[in-house]
Amino acid sequence: MANIDCVIDTHPMANEMNSISHHVTGTTTAVVAMKAAVIKAESDAAEHVCNNVNRGFYTLIRSQISQKTAKLTSQVDSLIMQLQQQTRMLLNIKTRMEHDYNMITARYTKLFGTLNQSLKQRIYELDRPTFDFAERDLELISNRPRQLTSTVPLSQLESLTMSQRIAASNVKYHAMEVIETMSDFLAGMAHQKRLTSRILLPQKTTRPSALYLLPNIVSEACIDRSGATTINVVVNTNGITAQAVAATRNRVLDQVNQLPWHQNQEISGEIQNEFNRLLSASQAKDRVKQMARTLFQKNSFETLNTVAS
């Protein structure tokens, strides 16, 4: 094989390589700078994203808290308004109850005061001899020793005899008054015993019984559209006092719901005759009378199984 010697000039290539080396160094520097810039940009972007995410998260939480606060505030306000309305209602009920209590207290105080005064007067009338004896006769008896105090006669014999006769006559007169008072007292006691024997039962009884009947009418009426009802009691006032009428009405109102009511199968003849008599004597119109007769014929009223004493 033949050997060929060639001389190649490497200076251009070396120059180019030197130039490339400078470009590579510049490129490396640019890459390093770009890498630093990219890292910084990524860091800034990440920081910006984190800040925005944190800001959005805090804004969301704050918005939710504000919404919940507003919702709870509205609920609390509505509950406060309800409580205030209920407070006003309770105050109105309290005021009405106080008014009703004062009215009922005044009515019953007046009623019981009248009953006490009436009973006191009746007891005084029944035991008048005893009260007269205790208030009047005993006072006269206690005053008699002071009225009959003996006096020392300072006069002649004739006047002394006359004074003794006058004193004896005074003693006899007072003794006669005492005897008459005792006789009246004993006669009054005998009369009271006779009245008591007429009033009291001849023998004791151990079971409840009706001694005096008072006819009453109990009616129930609807007073408004809500279905509220009121109960009225009509008491016969012939021959009885106002206190007895009030006591009877209160007794019936207290026990009206516990009484054994039942529906009548037929109308009593006496009630029907009395109703027809009152309807005939009424000055109402014929249409009203016809309606009243129709309602009466429906027989919708109730009565009691047993008589309440």
C-alpha positions in Angstrom: 0.0 0.0 0.0 1.4 3.4 -0.9 1.7 6.1 1.7 0.6 9.6 0.8 1.8 12.5 2.9 -0.7 15.3 3.1 -0.3 18.6 4.8 -3.6 20.1 6.0 -3.8 23.5 7.4 -5.9 23.3 10.7 -5.8 27.0 11.5 -9.2 27.8 9.9 -10.7 24.9 11.8 -9.1 25.9 15.0 -10.3 29.4 14.5 -13.8 28.2 13.8 -13.6 25.9 16.8 -12.5 28.9 18.9 -15.4 30.9 17.6 -17.7 28.0 18.3 -16.3 27.7 21.8 -17.1 31.3 22.4 -20.6 30.8 21.1 -21.0 27.6 23.2 -19.9 29.6 26.2 -22.4 32.3 25.4 -25.1 29.8 24.8 -24.2 28.1 28.1 -24.4 31.5 29.8 -27.7 32.2 28.1 -29.0 28.8 29.1 -28.0 29.3 32.6 -29.6 32.7 32.6 -32.7 31.3 31.0 -32.8 28.5 33.6 -32.5 31.0 36.4 -35.2 33.1 34.7 -37.4 30.1 34.2 -36.9 29.0 37.8 -37.7 32.5 39.0 -40.7 32.7 36.7 -42.0 29.3 37.9 -41.4 30.4 41.5 -43.2 33.6 41.0 -46.0 31.8 39.2 -46.3 29.2 42.0 -46.2 32.0 44.6 -48.9 33.9 42.6 -51.0 30.8 42.2 -50.6 30.0 46.0 -51.5 33.5 46.9 -54.6 33.4 44.6 -55.6 30.0 46.0 -55.2 31.2 49.6 -57.0 34.4 48.8 -59.9 32.5 47.1 -60.0 29.9 49.9 -60.2 32.7 52.6 -62.8 34.5 50.5 -64.9 31.4 50.1 -64.7 30.6 53.9 -65.5 34.2 54.7 -68.5 34.1 52.3 -69.8 30.9 53.8 -69.4 32.2 57.3 -71.1 35.4 56.3 -74.0 33.5 54.7 -74.3 31.3 57.8 -74.1 34.3 60.1 -76.8 36.1 58.1 -79.0 32.9 58.1 -78.6 32.4 61.9 -79.1 36.2 62.5 -82.4 36.0 60.5 -83.5 32.9 62.5 -82.6 34.6 65.8 -84.5 37.8 64.8 -87.6 35.7 63.8 -87.4 33.8 67.1 -87.0 37.1 69.0 -90.1 38.4 67.2 -92.0 35.2 68.1 -90.9 35.5 71.7 -92.0 39.1 71.8 -95.4 38.3 70.3 -95.8 35.4 72.8 -94.7 37.7 75.6 -97.4 40.2 74.6 -100.0 37.4 74.4 -99.0 36.1 77.8 -99.2 39.6 79.3 -102.6 40.0 77.7 -103.7 36.6 79.1 -102.3 37.6 82.5 -104.1 40.9 82.5 -107.3 39.2 81.5 -106.9 36.5 84.2 -106.2 39.2 86.8 -109.3 41.1 85.7 -111.4 37.9 85.8 -109.9 37.0 89.2 -110.7 40.4 90.6 -114.2 40.3 89.2 -114.9 36.8 90.5 -113.3 37.7 93.9 -115.5 40.8 94.2 -118.6 38.9 93.1 -118.0 36.1 95.6 -116.9 38.4 98.3 -120.2 40.3 97.9 -122.2 37.1 97.7 -120.6 35.6 100.8 -120.9 38.8 102.6 -124.6 39.0 101.9 -125.0 35.3 102.8 -123.1 35.9 106.1 -125.3 38.9 106.9 -128.4 37.0 106.1 -127.4 34.0 108.1 -126.4 36.3 111.0 -129.8 37.9 110.9 -131.6 34.6 110.7 -129.7 33.2 113.6 -130.4 36.4 115.6 -134.1 36.0 114.8 -134.2 32.3 115.7 -132.4 32.9 119.0 -133.8 36.4 119.8 -134.8 35.5 123.4 -131.2 34.3 124.1 -129.7 37.4 122.6 -132.2 39.6 124.5 -131.4 37.8 127.7 -127.6 38.2 127.1 -127.6 41.8 125.9 -130.5 43.4 127.8 -131.7 41.3 130.8 -128.2 40.5 132.1 -127.3 44.1 131.9 -130.5 44.9 133.9 -129.6 42.2 136.5 -126.0 43.5 136.8 -127.3 47.1 137.2 -129.9 46.1 139.8 -127.5 46.0 142.8 -126.4 49.5 141.9 -130.0 50.6 141.6 -131.2 49.0 144.8 -128.4 50.2 147.0 -129.7 50.7 150.5 -129.8 54.2 151.9 -129.6 55.3 155.5 -132.8 57.0 156.4 -132.2 60.3 158.2 -135.8 61.2 158.9 -138.6 60.6 161.4 -140.3 57.3 162.1 -143.2 58.0 159.7 -141.0 58.8 156.8 -138.8 55.7 157.6 -141.8 53.4 157.4 -142.8 54.9 154.0 -139.3 54.6 152.6 -139.2 50.9 153.6 -142.6 50.4 151.8 -141.3 52.2 148.7 -138.1 50.0 148.7 -140.1 46.8 149.1 -142.4 47.9 146.3 -139.4 48.6 144.1 -138.0 45.1 144.9 -141.3 43.4 144.1 -141.6 45.3 140.8 -138.1 44.3 139.7 -138.8 40.7 140.8 -142.0 40.7 138.7 -140.0 41.9 135.7 -137.5 39.2 136.2 -140.2 36.6 136.5 -141.9 37.9 133.3 -138.6 37.9 131.4 -137.9 34.3 132.5 -141.4 33.3 131.5 -141.0 34.9 128.1 -137.6 33.2 127.7 -139.0 29.8 128.6 -142.0 30.4 126.3 -139.7 31.4 123.5 -137.5 28.3 124.0 -140.6 26.1 123.9 -141.8 27.8 120.7 -138.3 27.3 119.2 -138.3 23.6 120.1 -141.7 23.2 118.4 -140.4 25.0 115.3 -137.2 22.9 115.3 -139.3 19.7 115.6 -141.3 20.8 112.6 -138.1 21.6 110.5 -135.9 18.7 111.4 -136.4 15.1 110.2 -138.0 12.7 112.6 -135.1 10.3 112.3 -131.5 10.3 111.1 -130.7 9.4 107.5 -127.5 7.9 106.2 -128.1 8.3 102.4 -128.5 11.4 100.3 -132.0 12.4 99.5 -133.7 15.3 97.7 -135.5 17.6 100.2 -136.3 20.6 97.9 -136.1 20.7 94.1 -135.4 23.8 92.1 -136.1 23.4 88.4 -133.3 24.6 86.2 -132.7 24.9 82.4 -129.1 24.4 81.1 -128.5 25.7 77.5 -125.3 25.5 75.5 -124.9 28.0 72.6 -122.2 28.6 70.0 -120.9 32.2 70.3 -118.5 32.5 67.3 -117.3 30.8 64.1 -114.5 29.0 65.8 -116.9 26.7 67.6 -116.5 28.2 71.1 -119.5 27.5 73.3 -121.0 29.1 76.4 -123.3 27.6 79.0 -126.3 29.5 80.5 -128.3 28.4 83.5 -131.9 29.6 84.0 -133.2 29.1 87.5 -136.8 29.4 88.7 -136.9 32.5 90.9 -140.4 32.1 92.3 -140.4 31.9 96.1 -136.6 31.9 96.6 -134.1 34.6 97.4 -131.5 36.1 95.1 -128.7 34.4 97.2 -130.3 31.0 96.7 -130.7 31.6 92.9 -127.0 32.6 92.6 -125.9 29.6 94.7 -128.0 27.2 92.6 -126.6 28.7 89.4 -123.0 28.4 90.6 -123.6 24.8 91.8 -125.1 23.8 88.4 -122.2 25.4 86.4 -119.6 23.6 88.5 -121.2 20.2 88.0 -122.8 20.5 84.6 -120.2 18.4 82.8 -120.3 15.6 85.5 -124.1 15.2 85.5 -125.6 12.1 83.8 -127.4 13.6 80.8 -129.5 11.4 78.5 -131.8 12.0 75.5 -135.5 12.0 76.0 -137.5 9.5 74.0 -140.8 11.5 74.2 -141.8 14.9 75.4 -143.6 15.2 78.7 -147.3 16.2 78.5 -146.9 18.9 81.1 -143.9 20.5 79.3 -145.7 20.3 75.9 -148.9 21.9 77.3 -146.9 24.7 79.0 -144.9 25.3 75.8 -148.1 25.5 73.7 -149.6 27.9 76.3 -146.5 30.2 76.2 -146.4 30.0 72.4 -150.0 31.0 72.1 -149.6 33.9 74.5 -146.5 35.1 72.7 -146.7 38.3 70.5 -144.1 36.9 68.0 -144.8 36.5 64.3 -146.4 33.3 62.9 -143.1 32.3 61.1 -141.2 32.6 64.4 -143.9 30.5 66.2 -143.8 27.9 63.5 -140.0 27.6 63.7 -140.2 27.4 67.5 -142.8 24.6 67.3 -140.6 22.8 64.7 -137.5 23.0 67.0 -139.6 21.8 70.0 -140.9 18.8 68.1 -137.4 17.7 67.2 -137.0 16.9 70.9 -133.2 17.7 71.0 -133.0 18.6 74.7 -131.5 16.3 77.4 -132.4 15.6 81.0 -130.9 13.8 83.9 -131.0 10.1 84.8 -131.2 10.9 88.6 -132.1 13.9 90.6 -129.1 15.9 91.8 -129.5 17.1 95.4 
